[in-house]
Amino acid sequence: MDKTTRYSPEVRERAVRLVQEHAAEYPSQWAAICSVASKIGCSAETLRHWVRRTERDEGRRPGLTTEDQQRLRVLERENRELRRANEILRKASLGSTGQRNIVMKHFRGCRIAERLSRTSVQLHRDPVESGLCGQRQVGAVRKVLT
């Protein structure tokens, strides 16, 4: 049975602080984590993840901080969207005749000039393609077209 419980940030901070304060009283950090986890009411593995994240954020453990992980996630998503937009425009710009025409296509309220062949390619609207309306993405599309 899957049970997901959300703990408040205060509970997380208190549990991590207890592990850090009482780690010297136990033979290992894991023993301290198990002891505190049973008192807090969460699993030892969950508390271990909280402790590791806190150690990375404080610079005591190597790895990406929480802020860096979030920033990386946003940049990777944006990169995927731009690659997909470039692929759509590349496929749409080359037709069977090799000639290009400039037409207007509609993306969620934005109008973007695309180069399409005589055999117009039908672009399907999905969340990724619809995300092309951001200022940065529109600029990237215009650069591709010129």
DSSP file (Angstrom, degrees, kcal/mol; ACC not computed):
  #  RESIDUE AA STRUCTURE BP1 BP2  ACC     N-H-->O    O-->H-N    N-H-->O    O-->H-N    TCO  KAPPA ALPHA  PHI   PSI    X-CA   Y-CA   Z-CA
    1    1 A M              0   0    0      0, 0.0     2,-0.5     0, 0.0     0, 0.0   0.000 360.0 360.0 360.0 124.0    0.0    0.0    0.0
    2    2 A D        -     0   0    0      2,-0.0     2,-0.5     0, 0.0     0, 0.0  -0.691 360.0-178.4 -83.7 128.4    1.5    3.3   -1.1
    3    3 A K        -     0   0    0     -2,-0.5     2,-0.6     2,-0.0     0, 0.0  -0.972   7.2-167.0-129.7 118.2    1.2    6.1    1.5
    4    4 A T        -     0   0    0     -2,-0.5     2,-0.5     2,-0.0    -2,-0.0  -0.916   8.1-178.5-106.8 123.9    2.4    9.5    0.7
    5    5 A T        -     0   0    0     -2,-0.6     2,-0.5     2,-0.0    -2,-0.0  -0.981  16.7-146.2-122.4 129.4    2.7   11.9    3.6
    6    6 A R        -     0   0    0     -2,-0.5     2,-0.4     0, 0.0    -2,-0.0  -0.823  12.9-155.8 -94.4 128.9    3.9   15.5    3.3
    7    7 A Y        -     0   0    0     -2,-0.5    -2,-0.0     1,-0.0    35,-0.0  -0.836  22.0-112.9-102.9 142.2    5.9   16.9    6.2
    8    8 A S     >  -     0   0    0     -2,-0.4     4,-2.1     1,-0.1     3,-0.3  -0.310  26.8-112.5 -69.0 155.8    6.0   20.6    6.8
    9    9 A P  H  > S+     0   0    0      0, 0.0     4,-2.7     0, 0.0     5,-0.2   0.837 118.0  57.7 -57.9 -32.8    9.3   22.4    6.3
   10   10 A E  H  > S+     0   0    0      2,-0.2     4,-2.4     1,-0.2     5,-0.2   0.912 106.3  47.6 -65.2 -41.4    9.5   23.0   10.1
   11   11 A V  H  > S+     0   0    0     -3,-0.3     4,-2.5     2,-0.2    -1,-0.2   0.914 112.9  49.4 -64.9 -42.7    9.3   19.3   10.8
   12   12 A R  H  X S+     0   0    0     -4,-2.1     4,-2.5     2,-0.2     5,-0.2   0.945 112.5  46.6 -61.0 -48.6   12.0   18.5    8.2
   13   13 A E  H  X S+     0   0    0     -4,-2.7     4,-2.6     1,-0.2    -1,-0.2   0.903 113.2  49.3 -61.9 -41.2   14.3   21.2    9.6
   14   14 A R  H  X S+     0   0    0     -4,-2.4     4,-2.4    -5,-0.2    -1,-0.2   0.916 111.5  48.8 -65.4 -42.6   13.7   20.0   13.2
   15   15 A A  H  X S+     0   0    0     -4,-2.5     4,-2.1     2,-0.2    -2,-0.2   0.919 113.4  46.4 -63.8 -43.9   14.4   16.4   12.3
   16   16 A V  H  X S+     0   0    0     -4,-2.5     4,-2.5     1,-0.2    -2,-0.2   0.913 112.1  51.2 -64.6 -42.4   17.6   17.3   10.4
   17   17 A R  H  X S+     0   0    0     -4,-2.6     4,-2.5    -5,-0.2    -2,-0.2   0.903 108.8  51.2 -61.8 -41.1   18.7   19.5   13.3
   18   18 A L  H  X S+     0   0    0     -4,-2.4     4,-2.2     2,-0.2    -1,-0.2   0.900 110.2  49.3 -62.5 -41.4   18.1   16.6   15.8
   19   19 A V  H  X S+     0   0    0     -4,-2.1     4,-0.8     1,-0.2    -2,-0.2   0.937 113.6  46.0 -63.0 -45.5   20.2   14.2   13.7
   20   20 A Q  H  < S+     0   0    0     -4,-2.5     3,-0.3     1,-0.2     4,-0.3   0.877 115.2  46.5 -66.5 -37.5   23.0   16.7   13.4
   21   21 A E  H  < S+     0   0    0     -4,-2.5     3,-0.3     1,-0.2    -1,-0.2   0.853 121.3  35.4 -73.0 -34.5   23.0   17.6   17.1
   22   22 A H  H >< S+     0   0    0     -4,-2.2     3,-1.0    -5,-0.2     4,-0.3   0.297  84.4 101.2-106.0   9.2   22.8   14.0   18.4
   23   23 A A  G >< S+     0   0    0     -4,-0.8     3,-1.2    -3,-0.3    -1,-0.2   0.836  78.6  59.4 -63.1 -31.7   25.0   12.2   15.8
   24   24 A A  G 3  S+     0   0    0     -3,-0.3    -1,-0.2    -4,-0.3    -2,-0.1   0.738  97.2  61.0 -69.6 -21.8   27.9   12.2   18.2
   25   25 A E  G <  S+     0   0    0     -3,-1.0    -1,-0.2    -4,-0.1    -2,-0.2   0.568 101.2  63.0 -81.1  -8.7   25.8   10.1   20.7
   26   26 A Y  S <  S-     0   0    0     -3,-1.2     3,-0.0    -4,-0.3     6,-0.0  -0.789  87.8-118.5-116.7 158.0   25.4    7.2   18.3
   27   27 A P  S    S+     0   0    0      0, 0.0     2,-0.3     0, 0.0    -1,-0.1   0.786  96.2   8.0 -66.7 -25.6   28.0    4.9   16.7
   28   28 A S  S  > S-     0   0    0      1,-0.1     4,-1.5    -5,-0.0     5,-0.1  -0.957  74.6-110.7-148.2 165.7   27.0    6.2   13.2
   29   29 A Q  H  > S+     0   0    0     -2,-0.3     4,-2.5     1,-0.2     5,-0.2   0.868 117.2  58.8 -65.9 -35.5   25.0    8.8   11.5
   30   30 A W  H  > S+     0   0    0      1,-0.2     4,-2.6     2,-0.2    -1,-0.2   0.892 103.0  51.9 -62.0 -39.9   22.6    6.1   10.2
   31   31 A A  H  > S+     0   0    0      2,-0.2     4,-2.1     1,-0.2    -1,-0.2   0.900 110.7  48.3 -63.6 -40.2   21.9    5.0   13.8
   32   32 A A  H  X S+     0   0    0     -4,-1.5     4,-2.5     2,-0.2     5,-0.2   0.902 111.0  51.1 -65.1 -40.7   21.1    8.6   14.7
   33   33 A I  H  X S+     0   0    0     -4,-2.5     4,-2.8     2,-0.2    -2,-0.2   0.925 110.1  49.1 -62.7 -45.6   18.8    8.9   11.7
   34   34 A C  H  X S+     0   0    0     -4,-2.6     4,-1.8     2,-0.2    -1,-0.2   0.906 112.6  48.6 -61.2 -42.1   16.9    5.7   12.6
   35   35 A S  H  X S+     0   0    0     -4,-2.1     4,-1.2     2,-0.2    -2,-0.2   0.939 115.5  42.0 -64.5 -48.3   16.4    6.9   16.2
   36   36 A V  H  X S+     0   0    0     -4,-2.5     4,-2.4     1,-0.2     5,-0.2   0.889 111.3  56.7 -67.5 -39.4   15.2   10.3   15.2
   37   37 A A  H  X>S+     0   0    0     -4,-2.8     4,-2.6    -5,-0.2     5,-1.4   0.894 105.1  51.2 -61.0 -40.2   13.0    8.9   12.4
   38   38 A S  H  <5S+     0   0    0     -4,-1.8    -1,-0.2     1,-0.2    -2,-0.2   0.851 112.8  46.4 -66.3 -32.3   11.2    6.7   14.8
   39   39 A K  H  <5S+     0   0    0     -4,-1.2    -2,-0.2     1,-0.2    -1,-0.2   0.855 115.9  44.2 -76.5 -35.5   10.5    9.6   17.1
   40   40 A I  H  <5S-     0   0    0     -4,-2.4    -2,-0.2     2,-0.1    -3,-0.2   0.845 109.6-120.9 -77.9 -35.1    9.3   11.9   14.3
   41   41 A G  T  <5S+     0   0    0     -4,-2.6     2,-0.2     1,-0.4    -3,-0.2   0.660  72.8 110.4 100.6  20.0    7.2    9.3   12.6
   42   42 A C  S   <S-     0   0    0     -5,-1.4    -1,-0.4    -6,-0.2     2,-0.1  -0.722  74.8 -88.2-116.0 171.7    8.8    9.2    9.2
   43   43 A S     >  -     0   0    0     -2,-0.2     4,-2.0     1,-0.1     5,-0.2  -0.460  30.7-122.7 -78.3 154.9   10.9    6.5    7.6
   44   44 A A  H  > S+     0   0    0      1,-0.2     4,-2.3     2,-0.2     5,-0.1   0.862 112.1  55.3 -64.5 -36.1   14.6    6.4    8.1
   45   45 A E  H  > S+     0   0    0      2,-0.2     4,-2.0     1,-0.2    -1,-0.2   0.894 106.3  50.9 -65.9 -39.7   15.3    6.6    4.4
   46   46 A T  H  > S+     0   0    0      1,-0.2     4,-1.9     2,-0.2    -2,-0.2   0.934 111.9  46.9 -61.6 -46.5   13.2    9.8    4.0
   47   47 A L  H  X S+     0   0    0     -4,-2.0     4,-2.5     1,-0.2    -2,-0.2   0.868 108.2  56.3 -64.9 -36.1   15.1   11.4    6.9
   48   48 A R  H  X S+     0   0    0     -4,-2.3     4,-2.7     1,-0.2    -1,-0.2   0.914 106.3  50.6 -61.6 -42.0   18.4   10.3    5.3
   49   49 A H  H  X S+     0   0    0     -4,-2.0     4,-2.5     2,-0.2    -2,-0.2   0.905 110.1  49.8 -61.7 -41.6   17.4   12.1    2.1
   50   50 A W  H  X S+     0   0    0     -4,-1.9     4,-2.2     2,-0.2    -2,-0.2   0.911 111.8  48.2 -63.5 -41.8   16.6   15.3    4.1
   51   51 A V  H  X S+     0   0    0     -4,-2.5     4,-2.5     2,-0.2    -2,-0.2   0.933 112.2  48.4 -65.1 -45.5   19.9   15.1    5.8
   52   52 A R  H  X S+     0   0    0     -4,-2.7     4,-2.4     2,-0.2    -2,-0.2   0.915 111.4  50.0 -61.7 -43.5   21.9   14.6    2.6
   53   53 A R  H  X S+     0   0    0     -4,-2.5     4,-2.6     1,-0.2    13,-0.2   0.914 111.4  48.8 -61.9 -42.7   20.1   17.5    0.9
   54   54 A T  H  X S+     0   0    0     -4,-2.2     4,-2.0     1,-0.2     6,-0.2   0.906 110.2  51.2 -63.7 -41.4   20.8   19.8    3.8
   55   55 A E  H  X>S+     0   0    0     -4,-2.5     5,-2.2     2,-0.2     6,-1.0   0.896 111.9  47.0 -63.3 -40.1   24.4   18.8    3.8
   56   56 A R  H ><5S+     0   0    0     -4,-2.4     3,-0.9     4,-0.2    -2,-0.2   0.918 111.8  50.5 -66.4 -42.8   24.7   19.5    0.1
   57   57 A D  H 3<5S+     0   0    0     -4,-2.6    -2,-0.2     1,-0.2    -1,-0.2   0.833 111.9  47.9 -64.5 -32.4   22.9   22.9    0.5
   58   58 A E  H 3<5S-     0   0    0     -4,-2.0    -1,-0.2    -5,-0.2    -2,-0.2   0.525 116.0-115.2 -86.0  -6.1   25.3   23.8    3.3
   59   59 A G  T <<5S+     0   0    0     -3,-0.9    -3,-0.2    -4,-0.5    -2,-0.1   0.586  85.6 115.1  85.9  10.2   28.4   22.8    1.3
   60   60 A R  S   <S+     0   0    0     -5,-2.2    -4,-0.2    -6,-0.2    -5,-0.1   0.535  76.6  42.1 -88.7  -6.5   29.4   19.9    3.5
   61   61 A R  S    S-     0   0    0     -6,-1.0    -2,-0.2    -5,-0.1    -1,-0.1  -0.998  90.8-110.8-138.7 139.8   28.8   17.3    0.9
   62   62 A P        +     0   0    0      0, 0.0     2,-0.2     0, 0.0    -6,-0.1  -0.348  69.6  72.6 -70.2 152.4   29.6   17.4   -2.8
   63   63 A G  S    S-     0   0    0     -7,-0.1     2,-0.2    -4,-0.0    -2,-0.1  -0.678  85.0 -44.5 133.0 174.5   26.8   17.6   -5.4
   64   64 A L        -     0   0    0     -2,-0.2    -7,-0.1     1,-0.1    -8,-0.1  -0.537  54.8-126.2 -77.3 137.7   24.3   20.1   -6.7
   65   65 A T     >  -     0   0    0     -2,-0.2     4,-2.4    -9,-0.1     5,-0.2  -0.296  28.9-103.8 -73.5 167.4   22.4   22.2   -4.3
   66   66 A T  H  > S+     0   0    0    -13,-0.2     4,-2.2     1,-0.2     5,-0.2   0.897 123.3  51.2 -60.0 -41.4   18.6   22.2   -4.4
   67   67 A E  H  > S+     0   0    0      1,-0.2     4,-2.3     2,-0.2    -1,-0.2   0.912 110.4  48.6 -63.4 -43.3   18.6   25.6   -6.1
   68   68 A D  H  > S+     0   0    0      2,-0.2     4,-2.5     1,-0.2    -2,-0.2   0.883 109.6  52.8 -65.0 -38.5   21.0   24.4   -8.7
   69   69 A Q  H  X S+     0   0    0     -4,-2.4     4,-2.2     2,-0.2    -2,-0.2   0.913 110.7  46.9 -63.2 -43.0   18.9   21.3   -9.4
   70   70 A Q  H  X S+     0   0    0     -4,-2.2     4,-2.1     2,-0.2    -2,-0.2   0.915 112.8  49.0 -65.0 -42.9   15.8   23.4   -9.9
   71   71 A R  H  X S+     0   0    0     -4,-2.3     4,-2.4     1,-0.2    -2,-0.2   0.907 111.2  50.2 -63.6 -41.5   17.6   25.8  -12.2
   72   72 A L  H  X S+     0   0    0     -4,-2.5     4,-2.6     1,-0.2    -1,-0.2   0.900 108.8  52.5 -62.7 -41.4   19.0   22.8  -14.2
   73   73 A R  H  X S+     0   0    0     -4,-2.2     4,-2.1     2,-0.2    -2,-0.2   0.910 110.5  47.5 -60.7 -43.8   15.5   21.3  -14.5
   74   74 A V  H  X S+     0   0    0     -4,-2.1     4,-2.4     1,-0.2    -2,-0.2   0.920 113.0  48.3 -64.8 -44.1   14.1   24.6  -15.9
   75   75 A L  H  X S+     0   0    0     -4,-2.4     4,-2.4     1,-0.2    -2,-0.2   0.885 110.7  50.7 -65.8 -38.7   17.0   25.0  -18.4
   76   76 A E  H  X S+     0   0    0     -4,-2.6     4,-2.3     2,-0.2    -1,-0.2   0.903 110.5  49.5 -65.1 -40.3   16.6   21.4  -19.6
   77   77 A R  H  X S+     0   0    0     -4,-2.1     4,-2.2     2,-0.2    -2,-0.2   0.931 112.5  47.3 -63.1 -45.5   12.9   21.9  -20.1
   78   78 A E  H  X S+     0   0    0     -4,-2.4     4,-2.4     1,-0.2    -2,-0.2   0.893 110.7  52.6 -62.7 -40.0   13.5   25.1  -22.1
   79   79 A N  H  X S+     0   0    0     -4,-2.4     4,-2.5     2,-0.2    -1,-0.2   0.912 108.6  50.0 -62.1 -43.8   16.2   23.4  -24.1
   80   80 A R  H  X S+     0   0    0     -4,-2.3     4,-2.4     1,-0.2    -2,-0.2   0.915 111.1  49.6 -61.0 -43.3   13.8   20.5  -25.0
   81   81 A E  H  X S+     0   0    0     -4,-2.2     4,-2.4     1,-0.2    -2,-0.2   0.918 112.3  46.7 -62.9 -43.6   11.2   23.0  -26.1
   82   82 A L  H  X S+     0   0    0     -4,-2.4     4,-2.7     2,-0.2    -1,-0.2   0.897 112.0  50.3 -67.7 -40.0   13.6   25.0  -28.3
   83   83 A R  H  X S+     0   0    0     -4,-2.5     4,-2.4     2,-0.2    -1,-0.2   0.918 111.8  48.6 -62.0 -42.0   15.0   21.8  -29.9
   84   84 A R  H  X S+     0   0    0     -4,-2.4     4,-2.5    -5,-0.2    -2,-0.2   0.917 111.5  49.1 -65.4 -41.8   11.5   20.6  -30.6
   85   85 A A  H  X S+     0   0    0     -4,-2.4     4,-2.6     1,-0.2     5,-0.2   0.919 111.7  49.2 -62.6 -43.5   10.5   24.0  -32.1
   86   86 A N  H  X S+     0   0    0     -4,-2.7     4,-2.5     1,-0.2    -1,-0.2   0.896 111.0  50.0 -62.7 -39.5   13.7   24.0  -34.3
   87   87 A E  H  X S+     0   0    0     -4,-2.4     4,-2.5     2,-0.2     5,-0.2   0.912 111.1  48.9 -65.8 -42.1   12.9   20.5  -35.5
   88   88 A I  H  X S+     0   0    0     -4,-2.5     4,-2.4     1,-0.2    -2,-0.2   0.932 114.2  45.5 -62.3 -45.9    9.3   21.4  -36.4
   89   89 A L  H  X S+     0   0    0     -4,-2.6     4,-2.0     2,-0.2    -2,-0.2   0.879 111.9  51.9 -67.0 -36.9   10.5   24.5  -38.3
   90   90 A R  H  X S+     0   0    0     -4,-2.5     4,-0.9    -5,-0.2    -2,-0.2   0.938 113.7  43.3 -64.5 -45.7   13.2   22.6  -40.0
   91   91 A K  H  < S+     0   0    0     -4,-2.5     3,-0.3     1,-0.2    -2,-0.2   0.885 116.1  48.5 -66.4 -37.9   10.8   19.9  -41.2
   92   92 A A  H  < S+     0   0    0     -4,-2.4    25,-1.2    -5,-0.2    -1,-0.2   0.792 105.2  58.5 -73.5 -27.7    8.2   22.5  -42.2
   93   93 A S  H  < S+     0   0    0     -4,-2.0     2,-0.6    23,-0.2    -1,-0.2   0.752  98.5  63.4 -78.0 -22.5   10.6   24.7  -44.1
   94   94 A L     <  +     0   0    0     -4,-0.9     2,-0.2    -3,-0.3    23,-0.1  -0.900  66.7 174.0-106.8 122.3   11.7   22.0  -46.6
   95   95 A G        -     0   0    0     -2,-0.6     3,-0.2     4,-0.3    25,-0.1  -0.442  50.2 -86.8-112.0-172.4    9.0   20.6  -48.9
   96   96 A S  S    S+     0   0    0      1,-0.2    -2,-0.0    -2,-0.2    -1,-0.0   0.802 128.7  44.4 -68.4 -28.2    9.0   18.2  -51.8
   97   97 A T  S    S-     0   0    0      2,-0.2    -1,-0.2    22,-0.0     3,-0.1   0.644 103.0-129.8 -90.8 -14.7    9.8   21.0  -54.2
   98   98 A G        +     0   0    0      1,-0.3     2,-0.2    -3,-0.2    -2,-0.1   0.421  66.2 127.5  81.7  -3.4   12.5   22.6  -52.1
   99   99 A Q        -     0   0    0     -5,-0.0     2,-0.4     1,-0.0    19,-0.3  -0.615  48.4-145.0 -88.3 149.9   10.8   26.0  -52.4
  100  100 A R        -     0   0    0     -2,-0.2     2,-0.3    17,-0.2    17,-0.2  -0.926  14.2-174.0-119.3 138.3   10.0   28.0  -49.3
  101  101 A N  E     -A  116   0A   0     15,-3.4    15,-3.6    -2,-0.4     2,-0.6  -0.936  23.8-127.9-123.1 150.1    7.1   30.4  -48.7
  102  102 A I  E     +A  115   0A   0     -2,-0.3     2,-0.3    13,-0.2    13,-0.2  -0.889  39.0 161.2-100.2 122.6    6.6   32.6  -45.7
  103  103 A V  E     -A  114   0A   0     11,-2.2    11,-2.5    -2,-0.6     2,-0.5  -0.889  38.6-109.9-132.7 164.4    3.2   32.1  -44.0
  104  104 A M  E     -A  113   0A   0     -2,-0.3     2,-0.3     9,-0.2     9,-0.2  -0.841  29.7-170.8 -99.3 132.1    1.8   32.9  -40.6
  105  105 A K  E     -A  112   0A   0      7,-1.6     7,-1.7    -2,-0.5     2,-0.6  -0.898  20.2-126.8-117.1 151.5    1.0   30.1  -38.2
  106  106 A H  E     +A  111   0A   0     -2,-0.3     2,-0.5     5,-0.2     5,-0.2  -0.874  24.4 178.7-105.6 122.1   -0.9   30.6  -35.0
  107  107 A F  E >  S-A  110   0A   0      3,-2.6     3,-2.6    -2,-0.6    -2,-0.0  -0.919  70.4 -48.7-122.2 102.4    0.6   29.3  -31.6
  108  108 A R  T 3  S-     0   0    0     -2,-0.5     3,-0.1     1,-0.3    -1,-0.1   0.855 121.6 -33.5  40.8  59.7   -1.6   30.0  -28.6
  109  109 A G  T 3  S+     0   0    0      1,-0.2     2,-0.3     0, 0.0    -1,-0.3   0.287 119.7 103.3  87.5 -11.7   -2.2   33.7  -29.3
  110  110 A C  E <   -A  107   0A   0     -3,-2.6    -3,-2.6     2,-0.0     2,-0.5  -0.797  59.0-146.6-104.2 147.1    1.2   34.4  -30.9
  111  111 A R  E     -A  106   0A   0     -2,-0.3     2,-0.4    -5,-0.2    -5,-0.2  -0.963  18.6-177.6-113.6 126.3    1.8   34.7  -34.6
  112  112 A I  E     -A  105   0A   0     -7,-1.7    -7,-1.6    -2,-0.5     2,-0.4  -0.981  25.5-127.9-125.5 129.8    5.2   33.5  -35.9
  113  113 A A  E     -A  104   0A   0     -2,-0.4     2,-0.3    -9,-0.2    -9,-0.2  -0.635  34.4-178.2 -76.7 127.9    6.4   33.7  -39.4
  114  114 A E  E     -A  103   0A   0    -11,-2.5   -11,-2.2    -2,-0.4     2,-0.7  -0.908  29.2-123.4-124.5 153.9    7.5   30.4  -40.6
  115  115 A R  E     +A  102   0A   0     -2,-0.3     2,-0.3   -13,-0.2   -13,-0.2  -0.874  40.0 173.0 -96.5 118.1    9.0   29.2  -43.9
  116  116 A L  E     -A  101   0A   0    -15,-3.6   -15,-3.4    -2,-0.7   -23,-0.2  -0.899  28.3-120.6-124.2 153.3    6.9   26.5  -45.3
  117  117 A S        -     0   0    0    -25,-1.2   -17,-0.2     2,-0.4     4,-0.1  -0.228  41.9 -93.0 -80.1 178.2    6.9   24.7  -48.6
  118  118 A R  S    S+     0   0    0    -19,-0.3     2,-1.5     1,-0.2    -1,-0.1   0.878 121.0  68.0 -61.6 -36.5    4.0   24.6  -51.0
  119  119 A T  S    S-     0   0    0      1,-0.0    -2,-0.4     2,-0.0    -1,-0.2  -0.700  95.2-140.6 -84.9  93.9    2.9   21.4  -49.4
  120  120 A S        -     0   0    0     -2,-1.5     2,-0.5    -4,-0.1    -2,-0.1  -0.280   6.3-135.2 -61.9 133.1    1.9   23.0  -46.0
  121  121 A V        -     0   0    0    -29,-0.2     2,-0.6    -4,-0.1    -1,-0.1  -0.778  15.8-130.2 -91.2 129.7    2.8   20.9  -43.0
  122  122 A Q        -     0   0    0     -2,-0.5     2,-0.5     1,-0.0    -1,-0.0  -0.702  19.1-150.2 -83.0 119.2    0.1   20.6  -40.4
  123  123 A L        -     0   0    0     -2,-0.6     2,-0.3   -31,-0.0    -1,-0.0  -0.786   9.8-138.5 -91.7 128.0    1.5   21.4  -37.0
  124  124 A H        -     0   0    0     -2,-0.5     2,-0.7     1,-0.0     5,-0.1  -0.649  16.4-125.1 -85.5 141.6   -0.3   19.7  -34.2
  125  125 A R        +     0   0    0     -2,-0.3    -1,-0.0     4,-0.1   -18,-0.0  -0.776  44.9 149.6 -90.5 118.3   -0.9   21.7  -31.0
  126  126 A D     >  -     0   0    0     -2,-0.7     4,-2.8     1,-0.0     5,-0.2  -0.900  60.6 -93.1-137.4 169.9    0.5   20.1  -27.9
  127  127 A P  H  > S+     0   0    0      0, 0.0     4,-0.8     0, 0.0    -2,-0.0   0.835 122.9  49.4 -56.0 -35.9    1.8   21.6  -24.6
  128  128 A V  H >4 S+     0   0    0      2,-0.2     3,-0.7     1,-0.2   -43,-0.1   0.946 115.1  42.0 -70.9 -46.4    5.4   21.7  -25.8
  129  129 A E  H >4 S+     0   0    0      1,-0.2     3,-1.4     2,-0.2    -1,-0.2   0.856 110.8  57.6 -67.8 -33.5    4.7   23.3  -29.1
  130  130 A S  H >< S+     0   0    0     -4,-2.8     3,-0.8     1,-0.3    -1,-0.2   0.709  91.2  72.7 -69.0 -18.5    2.2   25.7  -27.5
  131  131 A G  G X<  +     0   0    0     -4,-0.8     3,-1.0    -3,-0.7    -1,-0.3   0.405  69.3  94.3 -75.9   4.4    5.1   26.9  -25.2
  132  132 A L  G <   +     0   0    0     -3,-1.4    -1,-0.2     1,-0.2     9,-0.1   0.464  61.6  84.6 -74.9   0.0    6.6   28.7  -28.2
  133  133 A C  G <   +     0   0    0     -3,-0.8    -1,-0.2     4,-0.1    -2,-0.1   0.579  60.8 110.0 -83.6  -8.6    4.9   31.9  -27.2
  134  134 A G  S <> S-     0   0    0     -3,-1.0     4,-2.5     1,-0.1     5,-0.2  -0.306  79.8-116.8 -64.7 152.0    7.5   33.1  -24.7
  135  135 A Q  H  > S+     0   0    0      1,-0.2     4,-2.1     2,-0.2     5,-0.2   0.896 114.1  49.3 -58.2 -43.6    9.6   36.0  -25.7
  136  136 A R  H  > S+     0   0    0      1,-0.2     4,-1.9     2,-0.2    -1,-0.2   0.901 111.8  48.2 -65.3 -41.2   12.8   34.1  -25.6
  137  137 A Q  H  > S+     0   0    0      2,-0.2     4,-2.5     1,-0.2    -1,-0.2   0.894 109.5  52.2 -68.0 -39.0   11.4   31.3  -27.8
  138  138 A V  H  X S+     0   0    0     -4,-2.5     4,-2.5     1,-0.2    -1,-0.2   0.919 109.7  49.9 -62.8 -42.3    9.9   33.7  -30.3
  139  139 A G  H  X S+     0   0    0     -4,-2.1     4,-1.9    -5,-0.2    -1,-0.2   0.889 110.2  50.6 -61.4 -38.9   13.3   35.3  -30.6
  140  140 A A  H  X S+     0   0    0     -4,-1.9     4,-1.8     2,-0.2    -2,-0.2   0.892 110.1  49.7 -66.5 -39.0   14.9   31.9  -31.2
  141  141 A V  H  X S+     0   0    0     -4,-2.5     4,-1.9     1,-0.2    -2,-0.2   0.917 109.4  51.3 -66.1 -42.1   12.4   31.1  -33.9
  142  142 A R  H  X S+     0   0    0     -4,-2.5     4,-1.2     1,-0.2    -1,-0.2   0.885 108.2  52.3 -62.9 -37.4   13.0   34.3  -35.7
  143  143 A K  H  < S+     0   0    0     -4,-1.9     3,-0.3     1,-0.2    -1,-0.2   0.894 108.5  51.2 -64.0 -38.9   16.8   33.7  -35.6
  144  144 A V  H  < S+     0   0    0     -4,-1.8    -1,-0.2     1,-0.2    -2,-0.2   0.871 108.5  52.3 -65.4 -36.0   16.2   30.3  -37.2
  145  145 A L  H  <        0   0    0     -4,-1.9    -1,-0.2     1,-0.2    -2,-0.2   0.749 360.0 360.0 -75.0 -23.7   14.1   31.8  -39.9
  146  146 A T     <        0   0    0     -4,-1.2    -1,-0.2    -3,-0.3    -2,-0.2   0.488 360.0 360.0 -89.2 360.0   16.6   34.4  -41.0
